[in-house]
Amino acid sequence: MTTLLALVIDTLLPGDADWPAAGSLDGLAGQVAADAAPDALLAALPADFTALDVAAREDALRALEAAGPVAFERLVTACYLAYYTHDRVRAALERLTGYEARPPQPLGYELPPFDERLLETQRQRPPFWRDA
């Protein structure tokens, strides 16, 4: 099923000269499988899906989406999340946009010092919990 899922992912996110094809990214199909549990969707694909050309694969995925839009949306969302957090895609983003491929903190946005006065109202309230 992983090969089939990789081909589905490649059809959804085929890549080009600047972007890697999603199905070729290490670990991406496994992450999508864990997040979206697509076995029922994959089973509903035509038996010859892997032999189809790109246009026919796209048509098959459109039919799959029409038959099960909620499950298909879950699959697409899992694909996007896995794709855009993958190291190779983040490197492409950095190369193409100049935006650093790293989390925004701790090197990111400078935060103002915390103002302890913001807690005064809460500190004056009696406890609303009980000791356990």
The first five atom37 places (N, CA, C, CB, O) and aatype in JSON, in Angstrom:
{
  "aatype": [12, 16, 16, 10, 10, 0, 10, 19, 9, 3, 16, 10, 10, 14, 7, 3, 0, 3, 17, 14, 0, 0, 7, 15, 10, 3, 7, 10, 0, 7, 5, 19, 0, 0, 3, 0, 0, 14, 3, 0, 10, 10, 0, 0, 10, 14, 0, 3, 13, 16, 0, 10, 3, 19, 0, 0, 1, 6, 3, 0, 10, 1, 0, 10, 6, 0, 0, 7, 14, 19, 0, 13, 6, 1, 10, 19, 16, 0, 4, 18, 10, 0, 18, 18, 16, 8, 3, 1, 19, 1, 0, 0, 10, 6, 1, 10, 16, 7, 18, 6, 0, 1, 14, 14, 5, 14, 10, 7, 18, 6, 10, 14, 14, 13, 3, 6, 1, 10, 10, 6, 16, 5, 1, 5, 1, 14, 14, 13, 17, 1, 3, 0],
  "atom_mask": [
    [1, 1, 1, 1, 1],
    [1, 1, 1, 1, 1],
    [1, 1, 1, 1, 1],
    [1, 1, 1, 1, 1],
    [1, 1, 1, 1, 1],
    [1, 1, 1, 1, 1],
    [1, 1, 1, 1, 1],
    [1, 1, 1, 1, 1],
    [1, 1, 1, 1, 1],
    [1, 1, 1, 1, 1],
    [1, 1, 1, 1, 1],
    [1, 1, 1, 1, 1],
    [1, 1, 1, 1, 1],
    [1, 1, 1, 1, 1],
    [1, 1, 1, 0, 1],
    [1, 1, 1, 1, 1],
    [1, 1, 1, 1, 1],
    [1, 1, 1, 1, 1],
    [1, 1, 1, 1, 1],
    [1, 1, 1, 1, 1],
    [1, 1, 1, 1, 1],
    [1, 1, 1, 1, 1],
    [1, 1, 1, 0, 1],
    [1, 1, 1, 1, 1],
    [1, 1, 1, 1, 1],
    [1, 1, 1, 1, 1],
    [1, 1, 1, 0, 1],
    [1, 1, 1, 1, 1],
    [1, 1, 1, 1, 1],
    [1, 1, 1, 0, 1],
    [1, 1, 1, 1, 1],
    [1, 1, 1, 1, 1],
    [1, 1, 1, 1, 1],
    [1, 1, 1, 1, 1],
    [1, 1, 1, 1, 1],
    [1, 1, 1, 1, 1],
    [1, 1, 1, 1, 1],
    [1, 1, 1, 1, 1],
    [1, 1, 1, 1, 1],
    [1, 1, 1, 1, 1],
    [1, 1, 1, 1, 1],
    [1, 1, 1, 1, 1],
    [1, 1, 1, 1, 1],
    [1, 1, 1, 1, 1],
    [1, 1, 1, 1, 1],
    [1, 1, 1, 1, 1],
    [1, 1, 1, 1, 1],
    [1, 1, 1, 1, 1],
    [1, 1, 1, 1, 1],
    [1, 1, 1, 1, 1],
    [1, 1, 1, 1, 1],
    [1, 1, 1, 1, 1],
    [1, 1, 1, 1, 1],
    [1, 1, 1, 1, 1],
    [1, 1, 1, 1, 1],
    [1, 1, 1, 1, 1],
    [1, 1, 1, 1, 1],
    [1, 1, 1, 1, 1],
    [1, 1, 1, 1, 1],
    [1, 1, 1, 1, 1],
    [1, 1, 1, 1, 1],
    [1, 1, 1, 1, 1],
    [1, 1, 1, 1, 1],
    [1, 1, 1, 1, 1],
    [1, 1, 1, 1, 1],
    [1, 1, 1, 1, 1],
    [1, 1, 1, 1, 1],
    [1, 1, 1, 0, 1],
    [1, 1, 1, 1, 1],
    [1, 1, 1, 1, 1],
    [1, 1, 1, 1, 1],
    [1, 1, 1, 1, 1],
    [1, 1, 1, 1, 1],
    [1, 1, 1, 1, 1],
    [1, 1, 1, 1, 1],
    [1, 1, 1, 1, 1],
    [1, 1, 1, 1, 1],
    [1, 1, 1, 1, 1],
    [1, 1, 1, 1, 1],
    [1, 1, 1, 1, 1],
    [1, 1, 1, 1, 1],
    [1, 1, 1, 1, 1],
    [1, 1, 1, 1, 1],
    [1, 1, 1, 1, 1],
    [1, 1, 1, 1, 1],
    [1, 1, 1, 1, 1],
    [1, 1, 1, 1, 1],
    [1, 1, 1, 1, 1],
    [1, 1, 1, 1, 1],
    [1, 1, 1, 1, 1],
    [1, 1, 1, 1, 1],
    [1, 1, 1, 1, 1],
    [1, 1, 1, 1, 1],
    [1, 1, 1, 1, 1],
    [1, 1, 1, 1, 1],
    [1, 1, 1, 1, 1],
    [1, 1, 1, 1, 1],
    [1, 1, 1, 0, 1],
    [1, 1, 1, 1, 1],
    [1, 1, 1, 1, 1],
    [1, 1, 1, 1, 1],
    [1, 1, 1, 1, 1],
    [1, 1, 1, 1, 1],
    [1, 1, 1, 1, 1],
    [1, 1, 1, 1, 1],
    [1, 1, 1, 1, 1],
    [1, 1, 1, 1, 1],
    [1, 1, 1, 0, 1],
    [1, 1, 1, 1, 1],
    [1, 1, 1, 1, 1],
    [1, 1, 1, 1, 1],
    [1, 1, 1, 1, 1],
    [1, 1, 1, 1, 1],
    [1, 1, 1, 1, 1],
    [1, 1, 1, 1, 1],
    [1, 1, 1, 1, 1],
    [1, 1, 1, 1, 1],
    [1, 1, 1, 1, 1],
    [1, 1, 1, 1, 1],
    [1, 1, 1, 1, 1],
    [1, 1, 1, 1, 1],
    [1, 1, 1, 1, 1],
    [1, 1, 1, 1, 1],
    [1, 1, 1, 1, 1],
    [1, 1, 1, 1, 1],
    [1, 1, 1, 1, 1],
    [1, 1, 1, 1, 1],
    [1, 1, 1, 1, 1],
    [1, 1, 1, 1, 1],
    [1, 1, 1, 1, 1],
    [1, 1, 1, 1, 1],
    [1, 1, 1, 1, 1]
  ],
  "atom_positions": [
    [[0.82, -1.2, 0.0], [0.0, 0.0, 0.0], [0.86, 1.26, 0.0], [-0.93, 0.0, 1.2], [0.42, 2.3, -0.51]],
    [[2.07, 1.2, 0.56], [2.92, 2.39, 0.63], [3.27, 2.88, -0.76], [4.19, 2.1, 1.42], [3.3, 4.09, -0.99]],
    [[3.55, 1.97, -1.71], [3.86, 2.37, -3.07], [2.65, 3.04, -3.71], [4.31, 1.16, -3.92], [2.79, 4.06, -4.38]],
    [[1.48, 2.49, -3.5], [0.26, 3.07, -4.02], [0.02, 4.44, -3.4], [-0.94, 2.15, -3.77], [-0.31, 5.4, -4.1]],
    [[0.2, 4.54, -2.1], [0.01, 5.81, -1.41], [1.03, 6.84, -1.92], [0.15, 5.64, 0.11], [0.68, 8.0, -2.12]],
    [[2.27, 6.43, -2.13], [3.28, 7.35, -2.66], [2.87, 7.88, -4.03], [4.64, 6.65, -2.76], [3.09, 9.05, -4.33]],
    [[2.28, 7.03, -4.86], [1.82, 7.46, -6.19], [0.63, 8.41, -6.06], [1.43, 6.23, -7.05], [0.54, 9.38, -6.82]],
    [[-0.27, 8.16, -5.13], [-1.38, 9.07, -4.88], [-0.84, 10.43, -4.43], [-2.34, 8.49, -3.81], [-1.27, 11.47, -4.92]],
    [[0.11, 10.4, -3.51], [0.7, 11.64, -3.01], [1.42, 12.38, -4.13], [1.67, 11.35, -1.84], [1.32, 13.6, -4.23]],
    [[2.14, 11.64, -4.97], [2.8, 12.26, -6.13], [1.79, 12.91, -7.07], [3.62, 11.22, -6.89], [2.07, 13.95, -7.66]],
    [[0.64, 12.31, -7.22], [-0.39, 12.86, -8.09], [-0.96, 14.14, -7.49], [-1.52, 11.84, -8.33], [-1.26, 15.09, -8.21]],
    [[-1.11, 14.18, -6.17], [-1.61, 15.37, -5.5], [-0.57, 16.48, -5.47], [-2.05, 15.04, -4.09], [-0.9, 17.65, -5.66]],
    [[0.68, 16.13, -5.22], [1.78, 17.1, -5.1], [2.94, 16.63, -5.97], [2.23, 17.26, -3.6], [3.91, 16.07, -5.46]],
    [[2.84, 16.85, -7.3], [3.81, 16.26, -8.22], [5.2, 16.88, -8.21], [3.27, 16.34, -9.58], [6.15, 16.24, -8.66]],
    [[5.33, 18.07, -7.71], [6.64, 18.71, -7.73], [6.97, 19.23, -9.12], [0.0, 0.0, 0.0], [6.24, 19.0, -10.08]],
    [[8.09, 19.93, -9.2], [8.58, 20.45, -10.47], [10.07, 20.72, -10.32], [7.81, 21.75, -10.9], [10.71, 20.12, -9.46]],
    [[10.63, 21.59, -11.13], [12.07, 21.85, -11.07], [12.5, 22.42, -9.72], [12.47, 22.8, -12.18], [13.63, 22.21, -9.28]],
    [[11.59, 23.15, -9.06], [11.93, 23.79, -7.78], [11.49, 23.01, -6.56], [11.32, 25.15, -7.73], [12.1, 23.11, -5.5]],
    [[10.43, 22.22, -6.71], [9.84, 21.52, -5.57], [9.96, 20.01, -5.75], [8.36, 21.92, -5.4], [9.72, 19.5, -6.84]],
    [[10.33, 19.31, -4.69], [10.4, 17.84, -4.81], [9.01, 17.22, -4.9], [11.15, 17.24, -3.61], [8.05, 17.72, -4.32]],
    [[8.92, 16.13, -5.65], [7.66, 15.39, -5.71], [7.41, 14.76, -4.34], [7.7, 14.28, -6.84], [8.31, 14.19, -3.73]],
    [[6.18, 14.87, -3.87], [5.87, 14.43, -2.51], [6.1, 12.94, -2.3], [4.43, 14.76, -2.19], [6.57, 12.54, -1.23]],
    [[5.78, 12.13, -3.29], [5.92, 10.69, -3.13], [7.36, 10.23, -3.01], [0.0, 0.0, 0.0], [7.62, 9.11, -2.57]],
    [[8.3, 11.08, -3.41], [9.71, 10.71, -3.36], [10.38, 11.07, -2.03], [10.46, 11.37, -4.49], [11.54, 10.74, -1.81]],
    [[9.66, 11.74, -1.16], [10.25, 12.2, 0.1], [10.25, 11.1, 1.14], [9.49, 13.42, 0.63], [9.21, 10.49, 1.41]],
    [[11.4, 10.84, 1.72], [11.56, 9.79, 2.72], [10.6, 9.99, 3.89], [12.99, 9.75, 3.23], [10.53, 11.07, 4.48]],
    [[9.87, 8.95, 4.21], [9.01, 8.95, 5.38], [7.67, 9.64, 5.21], [0.0, 0.0, 0.0], [6.82, 9.55, 6.09]],
    [[7.48, 10.35, 4.1], [6.25, 11.12, 3.94], [5.03, 10.22, 3.82], [6.35, 12.02, 2.72], [4.01, 10.48, 4.46]],
    [[5.11, 9.18, 3.02], [3.96, 8.28, 2.85], [3.59, 7.63, 4.19], [4.27, 7.18, 1.79], [2.41, 7.49, 4.49]],
    [[4.56, 7.25, 4.97], [4.29, 6.66, 6.27], [3.61, 7.64, 7.22], [0.0, 0.0, 0.0], [2.71, 7.27, 7.97]],
    [[4.06, 8.89, 7.17], [3.45, 9.91, 8.02], [2.0, 10.17, 7.59], [4.26, 11.21, 7.96], [1.12, 10.29, 8.44]],
    [[1.77, 10.25, 6.29], [0.41, 10.45, 5.78], [-0.47, 9.26, 6.17], [0.42, 10.64, 4.24], [-1.62, 9.45, 6.58]],
    [[0.05, 8.06, 6.04], [-0.72, 6.87, 6.4], [-1.11, 6.89, 7.87], [0.09, 5.59, 6.08], [-2.23, 6.54, 8.23]],
    [[-0.17, 7.32, 8.73], [-0.46, 7.37, 10.16], [-1.48, 8.46, 10.48], [0.83, 7.61, 10.94], [-2.32, 8.27, 11.36]],
    [[-1.41, 9.59, 9.79], [-2.3, 10.72, 10.09], [-3.68, 10.58, 9.47], [-1.66, 11.99, 9.61], [-4.67, 11.02, 10.06]],
    [[-3.78, 9.98, 8.29], [-5.05, 9.97, 7.56], [-5.71, 8.6, 7.48], [-4.84, 10.49, 6.19], [-6.87, 8.51, 7.08]],
    [[-5.0, 7.53, 7.84], [-5.53, 6.16, 7.74], [-6.27, 5.97, 6.4], [-6.49, 5.86, 8.92], [-7.48, 5.74, 6.4]],
    [[-5.55, 6.06, 5.27], [-6.2, 6.08, 3.96], [-6.51, 4.72, 3.35], [-5.37, 6.83, 3.03], [-6.84, 4.66, 2.16]],
    [[-6.41, 3.63, 4.09], [-6.57, 2.3, 3.5], [-7.88, 2.14, 2.74], [-6.49, 1.25, 4.58], [-7.89, 1.58, 1.64]],
    [[-9.0, 2.62, 3.31], [-10.29, 2.5, 2.62], [-10.3, 3.3, 1.33], [-11.43, 2.96, 3.54], [-10.85, 2.86, 0.32]],
    [[-9.7, 4.49, 1.36], [-9.61, 5.3, 0.13], [-8.78, 4.59, -0.92], [-9.01, 6.68, 0.44], [-9.18, 4.5, -2.08]],
    [[-7.64, 4.08, -0.51], [-6.76, 3.42, -1.47], [-7.43, 2.18, -2.06], [-5.43, 3.03, -0.8], [-7.26, 1.88, -3.24]],
    [[-8.18, 1.47, -1.26], [-8.88, 0.28, -1.74], [-9.95, 0.63, -2.77], [-9.5, -0.48, -0.58], [-10.32, -0.21, -3.59]],
    [[-10.45, 1.85, -2.72], [-11.49, 2.27, -3.65], [-10.94, 2.76, -5.0], [-12.32, 3.37, -3.02], [-11.7, 3.05, -5.92]],
    [[-9.62, 2.85, -5.11], [-9.02, 3.27, -6.37], [-9.12, 2.15, -7.4], [-7.53, 3.67, -6.16], [-9.24, 0.98, -7.04]],
    [[-9.08, 2.5, -8.69], [-9.09, 1.46, -9.72], [-7.9, 0.51, -9.53], [-9.05, 2.09, -11.13], [-6.82, 0.94, -9.1]],
    [[-8.09, -0.74, -9.84], [-7.04, -1.75, -9.66], [-5.79, -1.42, -10.46], [-7.56, -3.13, -10.06], [-4.68, -1.77, -10.06]],
    [[-5.96, -0.74, -11.59], [-4.82, -0.41, -12.45], [-4.29, 1.01, -12.22], [-5.2, -0.57, -13.9], [-3.64, 1.57, -13.1]],
    [[-4.57, 1.59, -11.05], [-4.19, 2.98, -10.76], [-2.71, 3.23, -11.03], [-4.51, 3.33, -9.31], [-2.35, 4.26, -11.6]],
    [[-1.85, 2.3, -10.64], [-0.41, 2.5, -10.81], [0.01, 2.5, -12.27], [0.35, 1.42, -10.06], [1.07, 3.02, -12.6]],
    [[-0.8, 1.94, -13.15], [-0.47, 1.9, -14.58], [-1.06, 3.07, -15.34], [-0.95, 0.59, -15.19], [-0.75, 3.26, -16.52]],
    [[-1.92, 3.87, -14.7], [-2.59, 4.98, -15.38], [-1.63, 6.14, -15.62], [-3.78, 5.44, -14.56], [-0.66, 6.32, -14.89]],
    [[-1.93, 6.93, -16.65], [-1.15, 8.16, -16.85], [-1.64, 9.21, -15.86], [-1.28, 8.68, -18.33], [-2.62, 9.0, -15.15]],
    [[-0.96, 10.34, -15.82], [-1.25, 11.36, -14.81], [-2.69, 11.85, -14.9], [-0.29, 12.54, -14.97], [-3.37, 11.96, -13.88]],
    [[-3.17, 12.14, -16.1], [-4.54, 12.64, -16.26], [-5.56, 11.63, -15.75], [-4.82, 12.97, -17.73], [-6.53, 12.02, -15.1]],
    [[-5.37, 10.38, -16.04], [-6.3, 9.34, -15.57], [-6.22, 9.16, -14.06], [-6.0, 8.0, -16.27], [-7.23, 8.92, -13.41]],
    [[-5.01, 9.28, -13.48], [-4.88, 9.22, -12.02], [-5.61, 10.4, -11.38], [-3.38, 9.23, -11.6], [-6.28, 10.23, -10.36]],
    [[-5.48, 11.58, -11.97], [-6.18, 12.75, -11.44], [-7.69, 12.54, -11.5], [-5.79, 14.02, -12.22], [-8.41, 12.88, -10.56]],
    [[-8.18, 11.99, -12.6], [-9.61, 11.7, -12.73], [-10.06, 10.7, -11.66], [-9.93, 11.15, -14.13], [-11.13, 10.86, -11.07]],
    [[-9.25, 9.69, -11.42], [-9.59, 8.69, -10.4], [-9.65, 9.33, -9.02], [-8.55, 7.54, -10.41], [-10.51, 8.99, -8.21]],
    [[-8.73, 10.26, -8.75], [-8.74, 10.94, -7.45], [-9.94, 11.88, -7.33], [-7.44, 11.72, -7.24], [-10.5, 12.03, -6.24]],
    [[-10.34, 12.51, -8.43], [-11.55, 13.35, -8.39], [-12.78, 12.5, -8.07], [-11.74, 14.08, -9.75], [-13.64, 12.91, -7.29]],
    [[-12.86, 11.33, -8.67], [-13.98, 10.42, -8.39], [-13.96, 9.97, -6.94], [-13.94, 9.19, -9.33], [-15.0, 9.87, -6.3]],
    [[-12.78, 9.71, -6.42], [-12.62, 9.32, -5.03], [-13.07, 10.44, -4.1], [-11.15, 8.94, -4.74], [-13.73, 10.2, -3.09]],
    [[-12.7, 11.67, -4.46], [-13.11, 12.82, -3.66], [-14.64, 12.98, -3.67], [-12.44, 14.1, -4.2], [-15.25, 13.24, -2.63]],
    [[-15.25, 12.81, -4.83], [-16.7, 12.94, -4.94], [-17.41, 11.86, -4.11], [-17.14, 12.85, -6.4], [-18.47, 12.13, -3.54]],
    [[-16.85, 10.68, -4.06], [-17.48, 9.57, -3.33], [-17.3, 9.69, -1.82], [-16.9, 8.25, -3.8], [-18.16, 9.23, -1.06]],
    [[-16.22, 10.28, -1.39], [-15.95, 10.4, 0.05], [-15.22, 11.67, 0.38], [0.0, 0.0, 0.0], [-14.03, 11.63, 0.7]],
    [[-15.89, 12.82, 0.31], [-15.2, 14.1, 0.47], [-14.53, 14.3, 1.83], [-16.17, 15.2, 0.25], [-13.46, 14.92, 1.9]],
    [[-15.1, 13.8, 2.89], [-14.52, 14.0, 4.22], [-13.21, 13.22, 4.35], [-15.51, 13.57, 5.33], [-12.2, 13.77, 4.79]],
    [[-13.23, 11.96, 3.97], [-12.01, 11.14, 4.04], [-10.95, 11.68, 3.08], [-12.33, 9.67, 3.7], [-9.77, 11.68, 3.41]],
    [[-11.38, 12.12, 1.91], [-10.42, 12.66, 0.94], [-9.8, 13.94, 1.46], [-11.11, 12.91, -0.42], [-8.6, 14.16, 1.3]],
    [[-10.6, 14.8, 2.09], [-10.06, 16.03, 2.67], [-9.04, 15.71, 3.76], [-11.2, 16.9, 3.25], [-8.01, 16.38, 3.87]],
    [[-9.32, 14.69, 4.57], [-8.38, 14.27, 5.61], [-7.05, 13.83, 4.97], [-8.98, 13.11, 6.46], [-5.97, 14.15, 5.49]],
    [[-7.13, 13.11, 3.86], [-5.94, 12.66, 3.15], [-5.15, 13.86, 2.61], [-6.31, 11.71, 2.01], [-3.93, 13.93, 2.78]],
    [[-5.83, 14.78, 1.96], [-5.16, 15.94, 1.38], [-4.51, 16.8, 2.47], [-6.16, 16.78, 0.56], [-3.38, 17.25, 2.31]],
    [[-5.22, 17.01, 3.56], [-4.67, 17.8, 4.67], [-3.42, 17.12, 5.23], [-5.72, 17.99, 5.78], [-2.42, 17.78, 5.49]],
    [[-3.48, 15.81, 5.42], [-2.31, 15.08, 5.93], [-1.14, 15.2, 4.95], [-2.66, 13.59, 6.15], [0.01, 15.33, 5.37]],
    [[-1.44, 15.16, 3.66], [-0.38, 15.3, 2.64], [0.28, 16.67, 2.74], [-0.96, 15.1, 1.23], [1.51, 16.77, 2.76]],
    [[-0.54, 17.72, 2.81], [0.02, 19.07, 2.89], [0.84, 19.26, 4.17], [-1.1, 20.11, 2.84], [1.94, 19.82, 4.12]],
    [[0.32, 18.8, 5.29], [1.05, 18.96, 6.55], [2.39, 18.22, 6.51], [0.21, 18.45, 7.73], [3.42, 18.77, 6.92]],
    [[2.37, 17.01, 6.02], [3.62, 16.23, 5.95], [4.58, 16.85, 4.93], [3.32, 14.76, 5.57], [5.78, 16.92, 5.18]],
    [[4.05, 17.3, 3.81], [4.9, 17.85, 2.74], [5.59, 19.13, 3.19], [4.06, 18.13, 1.47], [6.81, 19.24, 3.09]],
    [[4.84, 20.09, 3.67], [5.41, 21.4, 3.98], [6.21, 21.43, 5.27], [4.33, 22.42, 4.05], [6.8, 22.47, 5.6]],
    [[6.25, 20.35, 6.01], [7.14, 20.28, 7.17], [8.35, 19.38, 6.91], [6.37, 19.76, 8.39], [9.22, 19.25, 7.77]],
    [[8.41, 18.77, 5.74], [9.54, 17.91, 5.39], [10.8, 18.76, 5.16], [9.22, 17.06, 4.12], [10.72, 19.86, 4.61]],
    [[11.95, 18.26, 5.6], [13.2, 19.02, 5.51], [13.53, 19.47, 4.09], [14.34, 18.18, 6.04], [13.96, 20.6, 3.89]],
    [[13.32, 18.6, 3.11], [13.65, 18.97, 1.73], [12.74, 20.07, 1.2], [13.56, 17.75, 0.82], [13.18, 20.93, 0.44]],
    [[11.49, 20.05, 1.59], [10.55, 21.09, 1.15], [10.85, 22.4, 1.87], [9.08, 20.65, 1.4], [10.81, 23.47, 1.27]],
    [[11.16, 22.32, 3.16], [11.53, 23.53, 3.89], [12.81, 24.13, 3.32], [11.72, 23.23, 5.39], [12.95, 25.35, 3.28]],
    [[13.74, 23.28, 2.86], [14.96, 23.79, 2.22], [14.61, 24.48, 0.89], [15.96, 22.63, 1.98], [15.19, 25.51, 0.56]],
    [[13.66, 23.91, 0.15], [13.22, 24.55, -1.1], [12.57, 25.89, -0.8], [12.23, 23.63, -1.87], [12.82, 26.87, -1.5]],
    [[11.75, 25.94, 0.23], [11.13, 27.21, 0.64], [12.2, 28.26, 0.95], [10.22, 26.99, 1.85], [12.1, 29.41, 0.53]],
    [[13.2, 27.85, 1.7], [14.28, 28.78, 2.06], [15.01, 29.25, 0.81], [15.26, 28.11, 3.04], [15.27, 30.44, 0.65]],
    [[15.33, 28.33, -0.07], [16.05, 28.68, -1.3], [15.23, 29.63, -2.19], [16.39, 27.41, -2.08], [15.78, 30.57, -2.77]],
    [[13.94, 29.38, -2.28], [13.09, 30.17, -3.18], [12.62, 31.5, -2.59], [11.89, 29.36, -3.57], [12.39, 32.46, -3.33]],
    [[12.47, 31.55, -1.27], [11.9, 32.76, -0.66], [12.86, 33.52, 0.23], [10.69, 32.38, 0.13], [12.64, 34.7, 0.52]],
    [[13.92, 32.87, 0.68], [14.81, 33.5, 1.63], [14.35, 33.36, 3.07], [0.0, 0.0, 0.0], [15.06, 33.74, 4.0]],
    [[13.16, 32.82, 3.26], [12.63, 32.6, 4.61], [13.36, 31.41, 5.22], [11.09, 32.35, 4.59], [13.37, 30.33, 4.64]],
    [[13.99, 31.62, 6.38], [14.78, 30.55, 7.0], [13.92, 29.34, 7.33], [15.46, 31.06, 8.25], [12.83, 29.46, 7.88]],
    [[14.44, 28.17, 6.99], [13.73, 26.9, 7.23], [14.03, 26.41, 8.64], [14.14, 25.82, 6.18], [14.75, 25.43, 8.83]],
    [[13.48, 27.1, 9.6], [13.65, 26.74, 11.01], [12.43, 27.22, 11.77], [14.96, 27.35, 11.61], [11.7, 28.09, 11.29]],
    [[12.2, 26.68, 12.96], [11.08, 27.18, 13.77], [11.3, 28.64, 14.13], [10.92, 26.34, 15.06], [12.45, 29.08, 14.22]],
    [[10.25, 29.42, 14.33], [10.41, 30.84, 14.61], [11.05, 31.14, 15.97], [9.09, 31.51, 14.54], [11.62, 32.21, 16.15]],
    [[10.95, 30.23, 16.91], [11.59, 30.44, 18.21], [12.6, 29.34, 18.44], [10.54, 30.46, 19.36], [12.39, 28.23, 17.96]],
    [[13.68, 29.57, 19.13], [13.99, 30.72, 19.97], [14.72, 31.84, 19.22], [14.83, 30.28, 21.14], [14.95, 32.9, 19.79]],
    [[15.07, 31.64, 17.97], [15.82, 32.67, 17.24], [14.92, 33.67, 16.53], [16.73, 32.02, 16.24], [15.42, 34.6, 15.9]],
    [[13.64, 33.49, 16.63], [12.7, 34.28, 15.85], [12.36, 35.62, 16.47], [0.0, 0.0, 0.0], [13.25, 36.41, 16.81]],
    [[11.11, 35.85, 16.61], [10.6, 37.14, 16.99], [11.03, 37.53, 18.39], [9.11, 37.14, 16.89], [10.96, 36.72, 19.32]],
    [[11.47, 38.76, 18.54], [11.86, 39.25, 19.85], [10.59, 39.59, 20.62], [12.79, 40.49, 19.74], [9.73, 40.32, 20.15]],
    [[10.51, 39.04, 21.82], [9.33, 39.26, 22.65], [9.65, 40.27, 23.74], [8.85, 37.93, 23.27], [10.77, 40.29, 24.26]],
    [[8.68, 41.12, 24.09], [8.93, 42.06, 25.17], [9.03, 41.31, 26.5], [7.81, 43.14, 25.24], [8.5, 40.21, 26.63]],
    [[9.71, 41.89, 27.48], [9.77, 41.23, 28.79], [8.35, 41.05, 29.34], [10.64, 42.05, 29.78], [7.47, 41.89, 29.12]],
    [[8.15, 39.96, 30.07], [6.83, 39.68, 30.62], [6.51, 40.67, 31.73], [6.75, 38.23, 31.15], [7.36, 40.93, 32.59]],
    [[5.31, 41.22, 31.73], [4.86, 42.18, 32.73], [4.11, 41.43, 33.82], [3.97, 43.28, 32.1], [2.97, 41.01, 33.62]],
    [[4.73, 41.26, 34.96], [4.14, 40.52, 36.09], [2.84, 41.15, 36.57], [5.13, 40.45, 37.24], [2.02, 40.46, 37.18]],
    [[2.63, 42.43, 36.32], [1.4, 43.1, 36.77], [0.17, 42.48, 36.12], [1.46, 44.6, 36.45], [-0.94, 42.6, 36.65]],
    [[0.34, 41.83, 34.98], [-0.79, 41.2, 34.3], [-1.42, 40.08, 35.15], [-0.34, 40.64, 32.96], [-2.56, 39.7, 34.91]],
    [[-0.68, 39.57, 36.11], [-1.17, 38.47, 36.95], [-1.85, 38.93, 38.23], [-0.04, 37.56, 37.29], [-2.39, 38.11, 38.97]],
    [[-1.84, 40.22, 38.51], [-2.36, 40.72, 39.79], [-3.81, 40.33, 40.03], [-2.23, 42.23, 39.84], [-4.13, 39.87, 41.13]],
    [[-4.67, 40.49, 39.07], [-6.09, 40.14, 39.25], [-6.23, 38.68, 39.61], [-6.9, 40.46, 37.99], [-7.0, 38.33, 40.5]],
    [[-5.52, 37.83, 38.93], [-5.6, 36.39, 39.19], [-5.04, 36.07, 40.58], [-4.84, 35.6, 38.12], [-5.58, 35.21, 41.28]],
    [[-3.99, 36.71, 40.97], [-3.39, 36.44, 42.29], [-4.33, 36.85, 43.42], [-2.05, 37.19, 42.44], [-4.27, 36.28, 44.5]],
    [[-5.2, 37.82, 43.19], [-6.12, 38.29, 44.22], [-7.36, 37.41, 44.34], [-6.53, 39.74, 43.93], [-8.09, 37.5, 45.33]],
    [[-7.62, 36.57, 43.37], [-8.78, 35.67, 43.41], [-8.53, 34.53, 44.39], [-9.09, 35.11, 42.0], [-7.41, 34.05, 44.52]],
    [[-9.58, 34.11, 45.07], [-9.4, 32.9, 45.91], [-9.23, 31.69, 45.0], [-10.63, 32.7, 46.88], [-9.69, 31.7, 43.86]],
    [[-8.59, 30.66, 45.48], [-8.41, 29.45, 44.65], [-9.77, 28.9, 44.21], [-7.61, 28.37, 45.42], [-10.71, 28.87, 45.0]],
    [[-9.85, 28.46, 42.99], [-11.09, 27.86, 42.47], [-10.89, 26.37, 42.23], [-11.54, 28.56, 41.16], [-11.62, 25.76, 41.45]],
    [[-9.92, 25.78, 42.88], [-9.64, 24.36, 42.79], [-9.55, 23.81, 44.21], [-8.33, 24.09, 41.98], [-9.48, 24.55, 45.18]],
    [[-9.55, 22.53, 44.29], [-9.39, 21.9, 45.6], [-8.11, 21.05, 45.58], [-10.64, 21.04, 45.97], [-7.72, 20.51, 44.54]],
    [[-7.5, 20.96, 46.72], [-6.27, 20.17, 46.84], [-6.6, 18.7, 46.64], [-5.6, 20.39, 48.23], [-7.63, 18.21, 47.1]],
    [[-5.75, 18.03, 45.96], [-5.97, 16.61, 45.72], [-4.9, 15.79, 46.41], [-5.99, 16.3, 44.22], [-4.91, 14.56, 46.33]]
  ]
}
